[in-house]
Amino acid sequence: MKRLTVIAIVIALVVAFFGFDLNDYLTLAQLKSSQATFDQWLREFPVLVPAVYFVVYVLVTALSLPGAAIMTLAGGALFGLWQGLLLVSFASSTGATLAFLVARFVLRESVQNRFGERLKAINRGIERDGAFYLFTLRLVPLFPFFVINLVMGVTRLKTWTFYWVSQLGMLGGTAVYVNAGTQLAEIDSVGGIFSPELILSFALLGVFPWIAKAIVRVVQRRRAYKGWTRPKRFDRNLVVIGGGAGGLVSAYIGATVKAKVTLVEAHKMGGDCLNYGCVPSKALIKSAKVAHQMRHADHYGLNAQQPTFSFRAVMERIHKVIKEVEPHDSVERYTGLGVDVVQGYATIVDPWTVDIALNNGGTRRLTTRSIVIAAGAEPLVPDLPGLDDVGYVTSDTLWDTFAKLDEPPKRLIVLGGGPIGSELSHAFARLGSKVSQVERGERILAKEDIEVSEIAREAMTADGVEVLTRHEALRCERDGDEKVLVVKHEGEEKRLPFDQLLVAVGRKARLTGYGLEDLGIRTERTVLTNEYLETLYPNIYAAGDVAGPYQFTHTAAHMAWYAAVNALFGQFKRFKVDYSVIPWTTFMDPEIARVGISEAEAKEQEIDYEVTRFELAELDRAIADSTTTGFIKVLTPKGKDKILGVVIVGTEASNLMAEFILAMRHGLGLNKILGTIHVYPTLAEANKYAAGEWKKAHKPEAVLQWLDKYHNWRRGGDR
Ligand SMILES: Cc1cc2nc3c(=O)[nH]c(=O)nc-3n(C[C@H](O)[C@H](O)[C@H](O)COP(=O)(O)OP(=O)(O)OC[C@H]3O[C@@H](n4cnc5c(N)ncnc54)[C@H](O)[C@@H]3O)c2cc1C
């Protein structure tokens, strides 16, 4: 409504302007003939005339009316160079900013909604270089003043930036016009004021900031390398530090394209995912799920069983699973692929040289054209008084420490309500531990929507986990033989006795001890890179957990492609890392899978979105399997089937999500999913039904009313 009012006011003013032929007053001839009268008025009303002039100027520019050039000449003619320049400079910038704000108010939302995805790159460019773009456009008088105001209005450029850059950028051109106005009698046409030479000079001024920026970049690069001597020849094209997902994929790509690659791993090939992360945790979760199914076998008409088992056997299976996966990431496999795998600790000593302290003694030095840092992350251990004294495990030590236990820990405290803490809490509770999960925040899985956190909490509570949100760990103590975690909740201290304490409060990138500090490679929780994954040194790249922003195996592998390809072929073409479709899953039961944006993010980004839901309780296969907990929730822009984000909560959510990931990646909408045959009865059918829900909500009502009439007519009348 407000928008319509603004549009109506603008249209009324523009119509009035032309209706009353006011444009006839804004011509060179009219200005020349009225100059004497204006001078007379100015002598009589020395304050009022400049004020009225200012307001009229602002209105003309704010409404994007023709005549700004004449108004500027008039400024010079009436007030002289300096006063004229002052008035015009502020009036034109104010008017331009009003036009910018009107365009923003009236158009931005619909333009961003309609072209949001395509505008993303432009928005990013505006965020980064908006002031530069605007400055250039303002300086070059070839770009129409009012078009710039309107176009910039629909971008995300800040209003204040728009104002001051406009004022600065327009100053030169304004001065030329105002100065011309001081010699009004000699001007024959407005167009003649700017000679081609003058336009060229301004154009050169306009591109100057870009040239300056490019020079700064070259200087920064040179400065980064200053003081280092580049080798004349290199032993390797690429040295990769770290043999986890990020490092393995980087090395694989390098070897595949025939580069000479060395991969250095200090510890275990496969990194965290294989040895301490995804693989052992998913093996544990499977055992826990089987125990749960035995306990609830009566849901399937069988006798429920309290599972009896050897915890050692469960842990042995986990280590067996790691062993079975190990060959995929082994030294032998990668050597076979053509990678020179070195087992040792790498240190970058200069931008082209890596020293390796070999695990079996001795050192090796390699020079290389490029380096990929894929050193990963490690568990974050909080500075909690008494923690070292009572002892604790992390995801790194849990698998070996618990392998020595005959039974699951009787009382286990899990510190942390993120995905790792939640997966492990749930699994150990199902294996019989009395688990208390301690989380300082309002809810567990805080990155997900509130309803998702709630479902996770309910599922865990149902399996016996005591979910203690808004509980802050204060210290650890010993009470005789008893180990105790002291927490604070609503101002009160509480004592939680435990047998084992698992710290899962987050992971921190490995940033020290291998040369980053000495080379001045900037870090801020992760290694800082640009969009090409280059660090301060354009030949040193970073990928995976060490560089963030997502800490998953699949994102490490995804980043590795960009790092390796840019490292090896960046001199021809560089690729910006693409984080547009990033999926992940928390593997508790039900699984919680996500891709794209959540509702909270859609709100934050001011996207006009709709939500489509399908409950798994409606799905035949889920009913048959008694796995009806959960739903599919799809976010789309209003009225469109384009997928912005999906949450799936349910059994096999991680696998169901694959179809949505593919659709998002390749721009396929819900109509395409609806038009695809899905096997009956499968869980995957839920995806199609979710698309069907969207279609139902967008059925063509008018057409259906006509069809109703048509069929009625075909039946021979109203019956
Ligand atoms: C319990 C748990 C469960 C997880 N579950 C999942 C999941 O289900 N799905 C998922 O996608 N992700 C999961 N993750 C996250 C996943 O493990 C990581 O995102 C992934 O391992 C990151 O790979 P990376 O290559 O960046 O680092 P890493 O796998 O950590 O590899 C880095 C390697 O670099 C080596 N290194 C470090 N410095 C040097 C040096 N100077 N010289 C030589 N070598 C060095 C280290 O020894 C290490 O092996 C889980 C993590 C944990 C802890």
PDBQT file of the ligand as one rigid body, heavy atoms in Angstrom, charges set to zero:
ROOT
HETATM    1  C1  LIG A 801      33.312 -37.069  15.149  1.00  0.00    +0.000 C 
HETATM    2  C2  LIG A 801      33.295 -36.432  13.791  1.00  0.00    +0.000 A 
HETATM    3  C3  LIG A 801      32.325 -36.805  12.899  1.00  0.00    +0.000 A 
HETATM    4  C4  LIG A 801      32.302 -36.235  11.636  1.00  0.00    +0.000 A 
HETATM    5  N1  LIG A 801      31.337 -36.632  10.760  1.00  0.00    +0.000 NA
HETATM    6  C5  LIG A 801      31.287 -36.093   9.524  1.00  0.00    +0.000 A 
HETATM    7  C6  LIG A 801      30.328 -36.527   8.590  1.00  0.00    +0.000 A 
HETATM    8  O1  LIG A 801      29.510 -37.396   8.880  1.00  0.00    +0.000 OA
HETATM    9  N2  LIG A 801      30.332 -35.984   7.355  1.00  0.00    +0.000 N 
HETATM   10  C7  LIG A 801      31.245 -35.022   7.003  1.00  0.00    +0.000 A 
HETATM   11  O2  LIG A 801      31.202 -34.547   5.873  1.00  0.00    +0.000 OA
HETATM   12  N3  LIG A 801      32.181 -34.594   7.873  1.00  0.00    +0.000 NA
HETATM   13  C8  LIG A 801      32.228 -35.103   9.131  1.00  0.00    +0.000 A 
HETATM   14  N4  LIG A 801      33.197 -34.695   9.995  1.00  0.00    +0.000 N 
HETATM   15  C9  LIG A 801      34.126 -33.632   9.565  1.00  0.00    +0.000 C 
HETATM   16  C10 LIG A 801      35.257 -34.188   8.692  1.00  0.00    +0.000 C 
HETATM   17  O3  LIG A 801      35.930 -35.191   9.382  1.00  0.00    +0.000 OA
HETATM   18  C11 LIG A 801      36.218 -33.067   8.309  1.00  0.00    +0.000 C 
HETATM   19  O4  LIG A 801      35.495 -32.011   7.755  1.00  0.00    +0.000 OA
HETATM   20  C12 LIG A 801      37.243 -33.534   7.292  1.00  0.00    +0.000 C 
HETATM   21  O5  LIG A 801      38.029 -34.542   7.852  1.00  0.00    +0.000 OA
HETATM   22  C13 LIG A 801      38.124 -32.376   6.839  1.00  0.00    +0.000 C 
HETATM   23  O6  LIG A 801      39.130 -32.816   5.994  1.00  0.00    +0.000 OA
HETATM   24  P1  LIG A 801      40.500 -32.003   5.830  1.00  0.00    +0.000 P 
HETATM   25  O7  LIG A 801      41.236 -32.635   4.724  1.00  0.00    +0.000 OA
HETATM   26  O8  LIG A 801      40.252 -30.573   5.770  1.00  0.00    +0.000 OA
HETATM   27  O9  LIG A 801      41.263 -32.222   7.219  1.00  0.00    +0.000 OA
HETATM   28  P2  LIG A 801      41.711 -33.529   7.996  1.00  0.00    +0.000 P 
HETATM   29  O10 LIG A 801      40.873 -34.693   7.679  1.00  0.00    +0.000 OA
HETATM   30  O11 LIG A 801      41.778 -33.111   9.424  1.00  0.00    +0.000 OA
HETATM   31  O12 LIG A 801      43.153 -33.819   7.460  1.00  0.00    +0.000 OA
HETATM   32  C14 LIG A 801      44.234 -32.998   7.758  1.00  0.00    +0.000 C 
HETATM   33  C15 LIG A 801      45.483 -33.829   7.823  1.00  0.00    +0.000 C 
HETATM   34  O13 LIG A 801      46.592 -32.969   7.791  1.00  0.00    +0.000 OA
HETATM   35  C16 LIG A 801      47.615 -33.546   8.556  1.00  0.00    +0.000 C 
HETATM   36  N5  LIG A 801      48.572 -32.482   8.892  1.00  0.00    +0.000 N 
HETATM   37  C17 LIG A 801      48.333 -31.359   9.587  1.00  0.00    +0.000 A 
HETATM   38  N6  LIG A 801      49.430 -30.582   9.619  1.00  0.00    +0.000 NA
HETATM   39  C18 LIG A 801      50.385 -31.238   8.932  1.00  0.00    +0.000 A 
HETATM   40  C19 LIG A 801      51.732 -30.936   8.616  1.00  0.00    +0.000 A 
HETATM   41  N7  LIG A 801      52.297 -29.822   8.994  1.00  0.00    +0.000 N 
HETATM   42  N8  LIG A 801      52.423 -31.839   7.897  1.00  0.00    +0.000 NA
HETATM   43  C20 LIG A 801      51.847 -32.973   7.480  1.00  0.00    +0.000 A 
HETATM   44  N9  LIG A 801      50.587 -33.294   7.753  1.00  0.00    +0.000 NA
HETATM   45  C21 LIG A 801      49.852 -32.439   8.471  1.00  0.00    +0.000 A 
HETATM   46  C22 LIG A 801      46.880 -34.125   9.758  1.00  0.00    +0.000 C 
HETATM   47  O14 LIG A 801      47.626 -35.149  10.364  1.00  0.00    +0.000 OA
HETATM   48  C23 LIG A 801      45.599 -34.635   9.111  1.00  0.00    +0.000 C 
HETATM   49  O15 LIG A 801      45.683 -35.990   8.799  1.00  0.00    +0.000 OA
HETATM   50  C24 LIG A 801      33.268 -35.265  11.270  1.00  0.00    +0.000 A 
HETATM   51  C25 LIG A 801      34.266 -34.909  12.176  1.00  0.00    +0.000 A 
HETATM   52  C26 LIG A 801      34.285 -35.480  13.427  1.00  0.00    +0.000 A 
HETATM   53  C27 LIG A 801      35.368 -35.099  14.369  1.00  0.00    +0.000 C 
ENDROOT
TORSDOF 0
